[in-house]
Amino acid sequence: MSSEASGTCRHFVTYSGIKLPLKLMNELDEAGLHNRNTFFRGHFDAQDRLIKMEKIVYGELELQHVYSYHANGALRQAEITDADEEVTVLDFDENGQPA
């Protein structure tokens, strides 16, 4: 699993919902980040769309989502890598519906 940074990086406590892309919530500042064992790191593109989400647990990368988008802004693809480094790729049509 790659933890290489892309886009603007911000840190969060949790996420909401089950629909992709996940919605990161409760942004952390640097001081709050140092007091957490588990947090989510979000990388955002110039349109403030989430392009990579990483779940960090005790300093280790546990889960990663990488998102790409259609020209109209709808989710095009989600690449999900779990703790065992198994990768699942989900494709979506131009309406953001599973293909």
mmCIF file as gemmi writes it, N, C-alpha and C atoms, coordinates in Angstrom:
data_model
loop_
_atom_site.group_PDB
_atom_site.id
_atom_site.type_symbol
_atom_site.label_atom_id
_atom_site.label_alt_id
_atom_site.label_comp_id
_atom_site.label_asym_id
_atom_site.label_entity_id
_atom_site.label_seq_id
_atom_site.pdbx_PDB_ins_code
_atom_site.Cartn_x
_atom_site.Cartn_y
_atom_site.Cartn_z
_atom_site.occupancy
_atom_site.B_iso_or_equiv
_atom_site.pdbx_formal_charge
_atom_site.auth_seq_id
_atom_site.auth_asym_id
_atom_site.pdbx_PDB_model_num
ATOM 1 N N . MET Axp A 1 ? 0.85 -1.166 0 1 0 ? 1 A 1
ATOM 2 C CA . MET Axp A 1 ? 0 0 0 1 0 ? 1 A 1
ATOM 3 C C . MET Axp A 1 ? 0.898 1.232 0 1 0 ? 1 A 1
ATOM 4 N N . SER Axp A 2 ? 0.638 2.125 -0.891 1 0 ? 2 A 1
ATOM 5 C CA . SER Axp A 2 ? 1.44 3.338 -0.994 1 0 ? 2 A 1
ATOM 6 C C . SER Axp A 2 ? 0.854 4.427 -0.11 1 0 ? 2 A 1
ATOM 7 N N . SER Axp A 3 ? 1.726 5.127 0.613 1 0 ? 3 A 1
ATOM 8 C CA . SER Axp A 3 ? 1.258 6.267 1.405 1 0 ? 3 A 1
ATOM 9 C C . SER Axp A 3 ? 1.761 7.575 0.8 1 0 ? 3 A 1
ATOM 10 N N . GLU Axp A 4 ? 2.181 7.513 -0.465 1 0 ? 4 A 1
ATOM 11 C CA . GLU Axp A 4 ? 2.691 8.688 -1.174 1 0 ? 4 A 1
ATOM 12 C C . GLU Axp A 4 ? 1.626 9.782 -1.225 1 0 ? 4 A 1
ATOM 13 N N . ALA Axp A 5 ? 2.017 10.986 -0.894 1 0 ? 5 A 1
ATOM 14 C CA . ALA Axp A 5 ? 1.063 12.104 -0.811 1 0 ? 5 A 1
ATOM 15 C C . ALA Axp A 5 ? 0.708 12.633 -2.199 1 0 ? 5 A 1
ATOM 16 N N . SER Axp A 6 ? -0.535 13.04 -2.351 1 0 ? 6 A 1
ATOM 17 C CA . SER Axp A 6 ? -0.982 13.732 -3.553 1 0 ? 6 A 1
ATOM 18 C C . SER Axp A 6 ? -2.02 14.772 -3.159 1 0 ? 6 A 1
ATOM 19 N N . GLY Axp A 7 ? -1.985 15.914 -3.809 1 0 ? 7 A 1
ATOM 20 C CA . GLY Axp A 7 ? -2.967 16.949 -3.512 1 0 ? 7 A 1
ATOM 21 C C . GLY Axp A 7 ? -2.755 17.578 -2.149 1 0 ? 7 A 1
ATOM 22 N N . THR Axp A 8 ? -3.728 18.408 -1.743 1 0 ? 8 A 1
ATOM 23 C CA . THR Axp A 8 ? -3.694 19.058 -0.437 1 0 ? 8 A 1
ATOM 24 C C . THR Axp A 8 ? -4.071 18.041 0.623 1 0 ? 8 A 1
ATOM 25 N N . CYS Axp A 9 ? -3.286 17.95 1.678 1 0 ? 9 A 1
ATOM 26 C CA . CYS Axp A 9 ? -3.509 16.947 2.72 1 0 ? 9 A 1
ATOM 27 C C . CYS Axp A 9 ? -4.108 17.594 3.971 1 0 ? 9 A 1
ATOM 28 N N . ARG Axp A 10 ? -5.187 16.952 4.493 1 0 ? 10 A 1
ATOM 29 C CA . ARG Axp A 10 ? -5.807 17.367 5.747 1 0 ? 10 A 1
ATOM 30 C C . ARG Axp A 10 ? -6.13 16.104 6.546 1 0 ? 10 A 1
ATOM 31 N N . HIS Axp A 11 ? -6.284 16.256 7.861 1 0 ? 11 A 1
ATOM 32 C CA . HIS Axp A 11 ? -6.517 15.119 8.75 1 0 ? 11 A 1
ATOM 33 C C . HIS Axp A 11 ? -7.873 15.225 9.436 1 0 ? 11 A 1
ATOM 34 N N . PHE Axp A 12 ? -8.501 14.063 9.672 1 0 ? 12 A 1
ATOM 35 C CA . PHE Axp A 12 ? -9.862 14.016 10.201 1 0 ? 12 A 1
ATOM 36 C C . PHE Axp A 12 ? -9.999 12.916 11.245 1 0 ? 12 A 1
ATOM 37 N N . VAL Axp A 13 ? -11.023 13.063 12.097 1 0 ? 13 A 1
ATOM 38 C CA . VAL Axp A 13 ? -11.304 12.082 13.144 1 0 ? 13 A 1
ATOM 39 C C . VAL Axp A 13 ? -12.032 10.868 12.57 1 0 ? 13 A 1
ATOM 40 N N . THR Axp A 14 ? -12.996 11.102 11.673 1 0 ? 14 A 1
ATOM 41 C CA . THR Axp A 14 ? -13.85 10.016 11.212 1 0 ? 14 A 1
ATOM 42 C C . THR Axp A 14 ? -14.419 10.324 9.835 1 0 ? 14 A 1
ATOM 43 N N . TYR Axp A 15 ? -15.345 9.485 9.393 1 0 ? 15 A 1
ATOM 44 C CA . TYR Axp A 15 ? -16.063 9.714 8.144 1 0 ? 15 A 1
ATOM 45 C C . TYR Axp A 15 ? -17.532 9.384 8.363 1 0 ? 15 A 1
ATOM 46 N N . SER Axp A 16 ? -18.374 9.802 7.422 1 0 ? 16 A 1
ATOM 47 C CA . SER Axp A 16 ? -19.799 9.492 7.522 1 0 ? 16 A 1
ATOM 48 C C . SER Axp A 16 ? -20.27 8.807 6.254 1 0 ? 16 A 1
ATOM 49 N N . GLY Axp A 17 ? -21.344 8.058 6.378 1 0 ? 17 A 1
ATOM 50 C CA . GLY Axp A 17 ? -21.974 7.419 5.243 1 0 ? 17 A 1
ATOM 51 C C . GLY Axp A 17 ? -21.262 6.169 4.771 1 0 ? 17 A 1
ATOM 52 N N . ILE Axp A 18 ? -21.901 5.53 3.785 1 0 ? 18 A 1
ATOM 53 C CA . ILE Axp A 18 ? -21.322 4.329 3.187 1 0 ? 18 A 1
ATOM 54 C C . ILE Axp A 18 ? -21.114 4.498 1.685 1 0 ? 18 A 1
ATOM 55 N N . LYS Axp A 19 ? -21.696 5.566 1.129 1 0 ? 19 A 1
ATOM 56 C CA . LYS Axp A 19 ? -21.557 5.84 -0.3 1 0 ? 19 A 1
ATOM 57 C C . LYS Axp A 19 ? -20.168 6.4 -0.578 1 0 ? 19 A 1
ATOM 58 N N . LEU Axp A 20 ? -19.596 5.986 -1.704 1 0 ? 20 A 1
ATOM 59 C CA . LEU Axp A 20 ? -18.283 6.486 -2.086 1 0 ? 20 A 1
ATOM 60 C C . LEU Axp A 20 ? -18.43 7.731 -2.942 1 0 ? 20 A 1
ATOM 61 N N . PRO Axp A 21 ? -17.495 8.658 -2.881 1 0 ? 21 A 1
ATOM 62 C CA . PRO Axp A 21 ? -16.366 8.692 -1.956 1 0 ? 21 A 1
ATOM 63 C C . PRO Axp A 21 ? -16.839 8.982 -0.527 1 0 ? 21 A 1
ATOM 64 N N . LEU Axp A 22 ? -16.086 8.461 0.434 1 0 ? 22 A 1
ATOM 65 C CA . LEU Axp A 22 ? -16.423 8.688 1.833 1 0 ? 22 A 1
ATOM 66 C C . LEU Axp A 22 ? -16.351 10.177 2.15 1 0 ? 22 A 1
ATOM 67 N N . LYS Axp A 23 ? -17.124 10.614 3.116 1 0 ? 23 A 1
ATOM 68 C CA . LYS Axp A 23 ? -17.134 12.016 3.556 1 0 ? 23 A 1
ATOM 69 C C . LYS Axp A 23 ? -16.357 12.11 4.865 1 0 ? 23 A 1
ATOM 70 N N . LEU Axp A 24 ? -15.177 12.703 4.825 1 0 ? 24 A 1
ATOM 71 C CA . LEU Axp A 24 ? -14.368 12.853 6.033 1 0 ? 24 A 1
ATOM 72 C C . LEU Axp A 24 ? -14.943 13.963 6.903 1 0 ? 24 A 1
ATOM 73 N N . MET Axp A 25 ? -14.918 13.731 8.228 1 0 ? 25 A 1
ATOM 74 C CA . MET Axp A 25 ? -15.555 14.672 9.161 1 0 ? 25 A 1
ATOM 75 C C . MET Axp A 25 ? -14.639 14.978 10.34 1 0 ? 25 A 1
ATOM 76 N N . ASN Axp A 26 ? -14.92 16.113 10.973 1 0 ? 26 A 1
ATOM 77 C CA . ASN Axp A 26 ? -14.208 16.556 12.182 1 0 ? 26 A 1
ATOM 78 C C . ASN Axp A 26 ? -12.711 16.706 11.919 1 0 ? 26 A 1
ATOM 79 N N . GLU Axp A 27 ? -12.38 17.767 11.184 1 0 ? 27 A 1
ATOM 80 C CA . GLU Axp A 27 ? -10.993 18.018 10.814 1 0 ? 27 A 1
ATOM 81 C C . GLU Axp A 27 ? -10.135 18.262 12.054 1 0 ? 27 A 1
ATOM 82 N N . LEU Axp A 28 ? -8.929 17.724 12.015 1 0 ? 28 A 1
ATOM 83 C CA . LEU Axp A 28 ? -7.963 17.866 13.109 1 0 ? 28 A 1
ATOM 84 C C . LEU Axp A 28 ? -6.907 18.901 12.747 1 0 ? 28 A 1
ATOM 85 N N . ASP Axp A 29 ? -6.469 19.683 13.748 1 0 ? 29 A 1
ATOM 86 C CA . ASP Axp A 29 ? -5.307 20.538 13.541 1 0 ? 29 A 1
ATOM 87 C C . ASP Axp A 29 ? -4.073 19.745 13.977 1 0 ? 29 A 1
ATOM 88 N N . GLU Axp A 30 ? -2.904 20.314 13.797 1 0 ? 30 A 1
ATOM 89 C CA . GLU Axp A 30 ? -1.667 19.598 14.132 1 0 ? 30 A 1
ATOM 90 C C . GLU Axp A 30 ? -1.617 19.168 15.6 1 0 ? 30 A 1
ATOM 91 N N . ALA Axp A 31 ? -2.066 20.025 16.509 1 0 ? 31 A 1
ATOM 92 C CA . ALA Axp A 31 ? -2.05 19.688 17.936 1 0 ? 31 A 1
ATOM 93 C C . ALA Axp A 31 ? -2.963 18.493 18.216 1 0 ? 31 A 1
ATOM 94 N N . GLY Axp A 32 ? -4.155 18.487 17.631 1 0 ? 32 A 1
ATOM 95 C CA . GLY Axp A 32 ? -5.093 17.391 17.827 1 0 ? 32 A 1
ATOM 96 C C . GLY Axp A 32 ? -4.612 16.09 17.209 1 0 ? 32 A 1
ATOM 97 N N . LEU Axp A 33 ? -3.858 16.186 16.158 1 0 ? 33 A 1
ATOM 98 C CA . LEU Axp A 33 ? -3.35 15.019 15.458 1 0 ? 33 A 1
ATOM 99 C C . LEU Axp A 33 ? -2.399 14.211 16.333 1 0 ? 33 A 1
ATOM 100 N N . HIS Axp A 34 ? -1.594 14.895 17.135 1 0 ? 34 A 1
ATOM 101 C CA . HIS Axp A 34 ? -0.6 14.214 17.97 1 0 ? 34 A 1
ATOM 102 C C . HIS Axp A 34 ? -1.221 13.479 19.147 1 0 ? 34 A 1
ATOM 103 N N . ASN Axp A 35 ? -2.481 13.73 19.454 1 0 ? 35 A 1
ATOM 104 C CA . ASN Axp A 35 ? -3.154 13.08 20.574 1 0 ? 35 A 1
ATOM 105 C C . ASN Axp A 35 ? -4.038 11.921 20.128 1 0 ? 35 A 1
ATOM 106 N N . ARG Axp A 36 ? -3.903 11.47 18.888 1 0 ? 36 A 1
ATOM 107 C CA . ARG Axp A 36 ? -4.783 10.426 18.357 1 0 ? 36 A 1
ATOM 108 C C . ARG Axp A 36 ? -3.997 9.191 17.944 1 0 ? 36 A 1
ATOM 109 N N . ASN Axp A 37 ? -4.566 8.027 18.234 1 0 ? 37 A 1
ATOM 110 C CA . ASN Axp A 37 ? -3.975 6.766 17.773 1 0 ? 37 A 1
ATOM 111 C C . ASN Axp A 37 ? -4.5 6.393 16.389 1 0 ? 37 A 1
ATOM 112 N N . THR Axp A 38 ? -5.719 6.83 16.096 1 0 ? 38 A 1
ATOM 113 C CA . THR Axp A 38 ? -6.358 6.531 14.817 1 0 ? 38 A 1
ATOM 114 C C . THR Axp A 38 ? -6.897 7.833 14.223 1 0 ? 38 A 1
ATOM 115 N N . PHE Axp A 39 ? -6.644 8.033 12.939 1 0 ? 39 A 1
ATOM 116 C CA . PHE Axp A 39 ? -7.175 9.195 12.234 1 0 ? 39 A 1
ATOM 117 C C . PHE Axp A 39 ? -7.217 8.89 10.744 1 0 ? 39 A 1
ATOM 118 N N . PHE Axp A 40 ? -7.871 9.751 10.011 1 0 ? 40 A 1
ATOM 119 C CA . PHE Axp A 40 ? -7.984 9.631 8.559 1 0 ? 40 A 1
ATOM 120 C C . PHE Axp A 40 ? -7.25 10.795 7.919 1 0 ? 40 A 1
ATOM 121 N N . ARG Axp A 41 ? -6.424 10.465 6.913 1 0 ? 41 A 1
ATOM 122 C CA . ARG Axp A 41 ? -5.696 11.485 6.162 1 0 ? 41 A 1
ATOM 123 C C . ARG Axp A 41 ? -6.362 11.59 4.796 1 0 ? 41 A 1
ATOM 124 N N . GLY Axp A 42 ? -6.794 12.795 4.449 1 0 ? 42 A 1
ATOM 125 C CA . GLY Axp A 42 ? -7.443 13.009 3.165 1 0 ? 42 A 1
ATOM 126 C C . GLY Axp A 42 ? -6.602 13.893 2.268 1 0 ? 42 A 1
ATOM 127 N N . HIS Axp A 43 ? -6.483 13.496 1.017 1 0 ? 43 A 1
ATOM 128 C CA . HIS Axp A 43 ? -5.782 14.286 -0.002 1 0 ? 43 A 1
ATOM 129 C C . HIS Axp A 43 ? -6.846 14.792 -0.967 1 0 ? 43 A 1
ATOM 130 N N . PHE Axp A 44 ? -6.821 16.084 -1.25 1 0 ? 44 A 1
ATOM 131 C CA . PHE Axp A 44 ? -7.855 16.736 -2.045 1 0 ? 44 A 1
ATOM 132 C C . PHE Axp A 44 ? -7.242 17.406 -3.267 1 0 ? 44 A 1
ATOM 133 N N . ASP Axp A 45 ? -7.979 17.361 -4.376 1 0 ? 45 A 1
ATOM 134 C CA . ASP Axp A 45 ? -7.496 17.997 -5.603 1 0 ? 45 A 1
ATOM 135 C C . ASP Axp A 45 ? -7.852 19.488 -5.602 1 0 ? 45 A 1
ATOM 136 N N . ALA Axp A 46 ? -7.568 20.168 -6.706 1 0 ? 46 A 1
ATOM 137 C CA . ALA Axp A 46 ? -7.803 21.615 -6.812 1 0 ? 46 A 1
ATOM 138 C C . ALA Axp A 46 ? -9.282 21.983 -6.697 1 0 ? 46 A 1
ATOM 139 N N . GLN Axp A 47 ? -10.189 21.023 -6.986 1 0 ? 47 A 1
ATOM 140 C CA . GLN Axp A 47 ? -11.632 21.26 -6.849 1 0 ? 47 A 1
ATOM 141 C C . GLN Axp A 47 ? -12.139 20.821 -5.47 1 0 ? 47 A 1
ATOM 142 N N . ASP Axp A 48 ? -11.225 20.534 -4.55 1 0 ? 48 A 1
ATOM 143 C CA . ASP Axp A 48 ? -11.528 20.087 -3.186 1 0 ? 48 A 1
ATOM 144 C C . ASP Axp A 48 ? -12.274 18.754 -3.164 1 0 ? 48 A 1
ATOM 145 N N . ARG Axp A 49 ? -12.018 17.912 -4.179 1 0 ? 49 A 1
ATOM 146 C CA . ARG Axp A 49 ? -12.573 16.556 -4.197 1 0 ? 49 A 1
ATOM 147 C C . ARG Axp A 49 ? -11.571 15.619 -3.54 1 0 ? 49 A 1
ATOM 148 N N . LEU Axp A 50 ? -12.076 14.684 -2.762 1 0 ? 50 A 1
ATOM 149 C CA . LEU Axp A 50 ? -11.221 13.696 -2.111 1 0 ? 50 A 1
ATOM 150 C C . LEU Axp A 50 ? -10.639 12.764 -3.168 1 0 ? 50 A 1
ATOM 151 N N . ILE Axp A 51 ? -9.314 12.72 -3.281 1 0 ? 51 A 1
ATOM 152 C CA . ILE Axp A 51 ? -8.675 11.849 -4.259 1 0 ? 51 A 1
ATOM 153 C C . ILE Axp A 51 ? -7.967 10.663 -3.605 1 0 ? 51 A 1
ATOM 154 N N . LYS Axp A 52 ? -7.648 10.809 -2.313 1 0 ? 52 A 1
ATOM 155 C CA . LYS Axp A 52 ? -7.057 9.689 -1.581 1 0 ? 52 A 1
ATOM 156 C C . LYS Axp A 52 ? -7.434 9.823 -0.115 1 0 ? 52 A 1
ATOM 157 N N . MET Axp A 53 ? -7.839 8.688 0.482 1 0 ? 53 A 1
ATOM 158 C CA . MET Axp A 53 ? -8.162 8.639 1.899 1 0 ? 53 A 1
ATOM 159 C C . MET Axp A 53 ? -7.352 7.504 2.501 1 0 ? 53 A 1
ATOM 160 N N . GLU Axp A 54 ? -6.678 7.806 3.604 1 0 ? 54 A 1
ATOM 161 C CA . GLU Axp A 54 ? -5.886 6.795 4.286 1 0 ? 54 A 1
ATOM 162 C C . GLU Axp A 54 ? -6.312 6.732 5.748 1 0 ? 54 A 1
ATOM 163 N N . LYS Axp A 55 ? -6.529 5.522 6.244 1 0 ? 55 A 1
ATOM 164 C CA . LYS Axp A 55 ? -6.808 5.322 7.666 1 0 ? 55 A 1
ATOM 165 C C . LYS Axp A 55 ? -5.483 4.943 8.313 1 0 ? 55 A 1
ATOM 166 N N . ILE Axp A 56 ? -5.072 5.746 9.297 1 0 ? 56 A 1
ATOM 167 C CA . ILE Axp A 56 ? -3.814 5.524 9.999 1 0 ? 56 A 1
ATOM 168 C C . ILE Axp A 56 ? -4.138 5.047 11.414 1 0 ? 56 A 1
ATOM 169 N N . VAL Axp A 57 ? -3.59 3.893 11.794 1 0 ? 57 A 1
ATOM 170 C CA . VAL Axp A 57 ? -3.805 3.32 13.119 1 0 ? 57 A 1
ATOM 171 C C . VAL Axp A 57 ? -2.439 3.056 13.74 1 0 ? 57 A 1
ATOM 172 N N . TYR Axp A 58 ? -2.175 3.698 14.875 1 0 ? 58 A 1
ATOM 173 C CA . TYR Axp A 58 ? -0.881 3.577 15.564 1 0 ? 58 A 1
ATOM 174 C C . TYR Axp A 58 ? 0.287 3.769 14.593 1 0 ? 58 A 1
ATOM 175 N N . GLY Axp A 59 ? 0.159 4.773 13.724 1 0 ? 59 A 1
ATOM 176 C CA . GLY Axp A 59 ? 1.24 5.122 12.809 1 0 ? 59 A 1
ATOM 177 C C . GLY Axp A 59 ? 1.343 4.264 11.562 1 0 ? 59 A 1
ATOM 178 N N . GLU Axp A 60 ? 0.493 3.26 11.445 1 0 ? 60 A 1
ATOM 179 C CA . GLU Axp A 60 ? 0.544 2.362 10.291 1 0 ? 60 A 1
ATOM 180 C C . GLU Axp A 60 ? -0.656 2.596 9.381 1 0 ? 60 A 1
ATOM 181 N N . LEU Axp A 61 ? -0.424 2.478 8.082 1 0 ? 61 A 1
ATOM 182 C CA . LEU Axp A 61 ? -1.488 2.612 7.092 1 0 ? 61 A 1
ATOM 183 C C . LEU Axp A 61 ? -2.316 1.331 7.099 1 0 ? 61 A 1
ATOM 184 N N . GLU Axp A 62 ? -3.612 1.447 7.47 1 0 ? 62 A 1
ATOM 185 C CA . GLU Axp A 62 ? -4.479 0.277 7.584 1 0 ? 62 A 1
ATOM 186 C C . GLU Axp A 62 ? -5.438 0.118 6.409 1 0 ? 62 A 1
ATOM 187 N N . LEU Axp A 63 ? -5.833 1.216 5.809 1 0 ? 63 A 1
ATOM 188 C CA . LEU Axp A 63 ? -6.821 1.194 4.734 1 0 ? 63 A 1
ATOM 189 C C . LEU Axp A 63 ? -6.569 2.383 3.835 1 0 ? 63 A 1
ATOM 190 N N . GLN Axp A 64 ? -6.776 2.187 2.531 1 0 ? 64 A 1
ATOM 191 C CA . GLN Axp A 64 ? -6.585 3.296 1.598 1 0 ? 64 A 1
ATOM 192 C C . GLN Axp A 64 ? -7.647 3.248 0.51 1 0 ? 64 A 1
ATOM 193 N N . HIS Axp A 65 ? -8.212 4.396 0.197 1 0 ? 65 A 1
ATOM 194 C CA . HIS Axp A 65 ? -9.111 4.561 -0.949 1 0 ? 65 A 1
ATOM 195 C C . HIS Axp A 65 ? -8.461 5.577 -1.872 1 0 ? 65 A 1
ATOM 196 N N . VAL Axp A 66 ? -8.435 5.287 -3.169 1 0 ? 66 A 1
ATOM 197 C CA . VAL Axp A 66 ? -7.972 6.241 -4.176 1 0 ? 66 A 1
ATOM 198 C C . VAL Axp A 66 ? -9.126 6.441 -5.143 1 0 ? 66 A 1
ATOM 199 N N . TYR Axp A 67 ? -9.519 7.701 -5.333 1 0 ? 67 A 1
ATOM 200 C CA . TYR Axp A 67 ? -10.678 8.03 -6.155 1 0 ? 67 A 1
ATOM 201 C C . TYR Axp A 67 ? -10.261 8.808 -7.398 1 0 ? 67 A 1
ATOM 202 N N . SER Axp A 68 ? -10.961 8.537 -8.509 1 0 ? 68 A 1
ATOM 203 C CA . SER Axp A 68 ? -10.825 9.372 -9.705 1 0 ? 68 A 1
ATOM 204 C C . SER Axp A 68 ? -12.235 9.733 -10.162 1 0 ? 68 A 1
ATOM 205 N N . TYR Axp A 69 ? -12.319 10.819 -10.925 1 0 ? 69 A 1
ATOM 206 C CA . TYR Axp A 69 ? -13.613 11.409 -11.252 1 0 ? 69 A 1
ATOM 207 C C . TYR Axp A 69 ? -13.775 11.609 -12.755 1 0 ? 69 A 1
ATOM 208 N N . HIS Axp A 70 ? -15.024 11.528 -13.219 1 0 ? 70 A 1
ATOM 209 C CA . HIS Axp A 70 ? -15.37 11.878 -14.598 1 0 ? 70 A 1
ATOM 210 C C . HIS Axp A 70 ? -15.25 13.403 -14.744 1 0 ? 70 A 1
ATOM 211 N N . ALA Axp A 71 ? -15.235 13.886 -15.978 1 0 ? 71 A 1
ATOM 212 C CA . ALA Axp A 71 ? -15.143 15.325 -16.252 1 0 ? 71 A 1
ATOM 213 C C . ALA Axp A 71 ? -16.287 16.105 -15.61 1 0 ? 71 A 1
ATOM 214 N N . ASN Axp A 72 ? -17.45 15.462 -15.441 1 0 ? 72 A 1
ATOM 215 C CA . ASN Axp A 72 ? -18.603 16.143 -14.847 1 0 ? 72 A 1
ATOM 216 C C . ASN Axp A 72 ? -18.571 16.145 -13.312 1 0 ? 72 A 1
ATOM 217 N N . GLY Axp A 73 ? -17.516 15.574 -12.722 1 0 ? 73 A 1
ATOM 218 C CA . GLY Axp A 73 ? -17.359 15.565 -11.275 1 0 ? 73 A 1
ATOM 219 C C . GLY Axp A 73 ? -17.865 14.317 -10.587 1 0 ? 73 A 1
ATOM 220 N N . ALA Axp A 74 ? -18.573 13.44 -11.306 1 0 ? 74 A 1
ATOM 221 C CA . ALA Axp A 74 ? -19.072 12.189 -10.717 1 0 ? 74 A 1
ATOM 222 C C . ALA Axp A 74 ? -17.909 11.214 -10.506 1 0 ? 74 A 1
ATOM 223 N N . LEU Axp A 75 ? -18.017 10.396 -9.478 1 0 ? 75 A 1
ATOM 224 C CA . LEU Axp A 75 ? -16.991 9.392 -9.193 1 0 ? 75 A 1
ATOM 225 C C . LEU Axp A 75 ? -16.855 8.444 -10.382 1 0 ? 75 A 1
ATOM 226 N N . ARG Axp A 76 ? -15.628 8.244 -10.865 1 0 ? 76 A 1
ATOM 227 C CA . ARG Axp A 76 ? -15.345 7.347 -11.987 1 0 ? 76 A 1
ATOM 228 C C . ARG Axp A 76 ? -14.847 5.996 -11.496 1 0 ? 76 A 1
ATOM 229 N N . GLN Axp A 77 ? -13.938 6.027 -10.492 1 0 ? 77 A 1
ATOM 230 C CA . GLN Axp A 77 ? -13.35 4.785 -10.012 1 0 ? 77 A 1
ATOM 231 C C . GLN Axp A 77 ? -12.913 4.928 -8.565 1 0 ? 77 A 1
ATOM 232 N N . ALA Axp A 78 ? -13.059 3.85 -7.814 1 0 ? 78 A 1
ATOM 233 C CA . ALA Axp A 78 ? -12.547 3.77 -6.445 1 0 ? 78 A 1
ATOM 234 C C . ALA Axp A 78 ? -11.664 2.544 -6.361 1 0 ? 78 A 1
ATOM 235 N N . GLU Axp A 79 ? -10.44 2.747 -5.923 1 0 ? 79 A 1
ATOM 236 C CA . GLU Axp A 79 ? -9.499 1.648 -5.71 1 0 ? 79 A 1
ATOM 237 C C . GLU Axp A 79 ? -9.298 1.537 -4.206 1 0 ? 79 A 1
ATOM 238 N N . ILE Axp A 80 ? -9.723 0.432 -3.627 1 0 ? 80 A 1
ATOM 239 C CA . ILE Axp A 80 ? -9.708 0.244 -2.181 1 0 ? 80 A 1
ATOM 240 C C . ILE Axp A 80 ? -8.679 -0.818 -1.827 1 0 ? 80 A 1
ATOM 241 N N . THR Axp A 81 ? -7.739 -0.45 -0.973 1 0 ? 81 A 1
ATOM 242 C CA . THR Axp A 81 ? -6.712 -1.381 -0.511 1 0 ? 81 A 1
ATOM 243 C C . THR Axp A 81 ? -6.912 -1.591 0.975 1 0 ? 81 A 1
ATOM 244 N N . ASP Axp A 82 ? -7.099 -2.861 1.38 1 0 ? 82 A 1
ATOM 245 C CA . ASP Axp A 82 ? -7.35 -3.154 2.797 1 0 ? 82 A 1
ATOM 246 C C . ASP Axp A 82 ? -6.048 -3.443 3.541 1 0 ? 82 A 1
ATOM 247 N N . ALA Axp A 83 ? -6.167 -3.793 4.815 1 0 ? 83 A 1
ATOM 248 C CA . ALA Axp A 83 ? -4.999 -4.015 5.678 1 0 ? 83 A 1
ATOM 249 C C . ALA Axp A 83 ? -4.123 -5.17 5.184 1 0 ? 83 A 1
ATOM 250 N N . ASP Axp A 84 ? -4.715 -6.131 4.465 1 0 ? 84 A 1
ATOM 251 C CA . ASP Axp A 84 ? -3.958 -7.257 3.913 1 0 ? 84 A 1
ATOM 252 C C . ASP Axp A 84 ? -3.392 -6.944 2.53 1 0 ? 84 A 1
ATOM 253 N N . GLU Axp A 85 ? -3.517 -5.676 2.125 1 0 ? 85 A 1
ATOM 254 C CA . GLU Axp A 85 ? -3.063 -5.179 0.834 1 0 ? 85 A 1
ATOM 255 C C . GLU Axp A 85 ? -3.802 -5.812 -0.339 1 0 ? 85 A 1
ATOM 256 N N . GLU Axp A 86 ? -5.024 -6.293 -0.085 1 0 ? 86 A 1
ATOM 257 C CA . GLU Axp A 86 ? -5.883 -6.765 -1.163 1 0 ? 86 A 1
ATOM 258 C C . GLU Axp A 86 ? -6.57 -5.551 -1.769 1 0 ? 86 A 1
ATOM 259 N N . VAL Axp A 87 ? -6.574 -5.477 -3.093 1 0 ? 87 A 1
ATOM 260 C CA . VAL Axp A 87 ? -7.102 -4.323 -3.802 1 0 ? 87 A 1
ATOM 261 C C . VAL Axp A 87 ? -8.427 -4.68 -4.475 1 0 ? 87 A 1
ATOM 262 N N . THR Axp A 88 ? -9.418 -3.83 -4.275 1 0 ? 88 A 1
ATOM 263 C CA . THR Axp A 88 ? -10.707 -3.946 -4.944 1 0 ? 88 A 1
ATOM 264 C C . THR Axp A 88 ? -10.895 -2.68 -5.762 1 0 ? 88 A 1
ATOM 265 N N . VAL Axp A 89 ? -11.23 -2.838 -7.043 1 0 ? 89 A 1
ATOM 266 C CA . VAL Axp A 89 ? -11.453 -1.692 -7.922 1 0 ? 89 A 1
ATOM 267 C C . VAL Axp A 89 ? -12.937 -1.674 -8.307 1 0 ? 89 A 1
ATOM 268 N N . LEU Axp A 90 ? -13.567 -0.535 -8.055 1 0 ? 90 A 1
ATOM 269 C CA . LEU Axp A 90 ? -14.979 -0.339 -8.394 1 0 ? 90 A 1
ATOM 270 C C . LEU Axp A 90 ? -15.075 0.756 -9.446 1 0 ? 90 A 1
ATOM 271 N N . ASP Axp A 91 ? -15.81 0.494 -10.523 1 0 ? 91 A 1
ATOM 272 C CA . ASP Axp A 91 ? -15.996 1.475 -11.59 1 0 ? 91 A 1
ATOM 273 C C . ASP Axp A 91 ? -17.408 2.03 -11.531 1 0 ? 91 A 1
ATOM 274 N N . PHE Axp A 92 ? -17.552 3.304 -11.918 1 0 ? 92 A 1
ATOM 275 C CA . PHE Axp A 92 ? -18.824 4.006 -11.88 1 0 ? 92 A 1
ATOM 276 C C . PHE Axp A 92 ? -19.066 4.691 -13.211 1 0 ? 92 A 1
ATOM 277 N N . ASP Axp A 93 ? -20.35 4.769 -13.609 1 0 ? 93 A 1
ATOM 278 C CA . ASP Axp A 93 ? -20.701 5.452 -14.854 1 0 ? 93 A 1
ATOM 279 C C . ASP Axp A 93 ? -20.681 6.967 -14.654 1 0 ? 93 A 1
ATOM 280 N N . GLU Axp A 94 ? -21.009 7.741 -15.684 1 0 ? 94 A 1
ATOM 281 C CA . GLU Axp A 94 ? -20.944 9.197 -15.616 1 0 ? 94 A 1
ATOM 282 C C . GLU Axp A 94 ? -21.978 9.812 -14.684 1 0 ? 94 A 1
ATOM 283 N N . ASN Axp A 95 ? -22.903 8.991 -14.189 1 0 ? 95 A 1
ATOM 284 C CA . ASN Axp A 95 ? -23.873 9.449 -13.195 1 0 ? 95 A 1
ATOM 285 C C . ASN Axp A 95 ? -23.459 9.063 -11.777 1 0 ? 95 A 1
ATOM 286 N N . GLY Axp A 96 ? -22.261 8.442 -11.652 1 0 ? 96 A 1
ATOM 287 C CA . GLY Axp A 96 ? -21.771 8.019 -10.344 1 0 ? 96 A 1
ATOM 288 C C . GLY Axp A 96 ? -22.384 6.721 -9.859 1 0 ? 96 A 1
ATOM 289 N N . GLN Axp A 97 ? -23.071 5.989 -10.751 1 0 ? 97 A 1
ATOM 290 C CA . GLN Axp A 97 ? -23.672 4.711 -10.382 1 0 ? 97 A 1
ATOM 291 C C . GLN Axp A 97 ? -22.708 3.572 -10.702 1 0 ? 97 A 1
ATOM 292 N N . PRO Axp A 98 ? -22.717 2.511 -9.889 1 0 ? 98 A 1
ATOM 293 C CA . PRO Axp A 98 ? -21.822 1.367 -10.171 1 0 ? 98 A 1
ATOM 294 C C . PRO Axp A 98 ? -22.002 0.865 -11.595 1 0 ? 98 A 1
ATOM 295 N N . ALA Axp A 99 ? -20.877 0.628 -12.254 1 0 ? 99 A 1
ATOM 296 C CA . ALA Axp A 99 ? -20.912 0.165 -13.659 1 0 ? 99 A 1
ATOM 297 C C . ALA Axp A 99 ? -20.992 -1.35 -13.703 1 0 ? 99 A 1
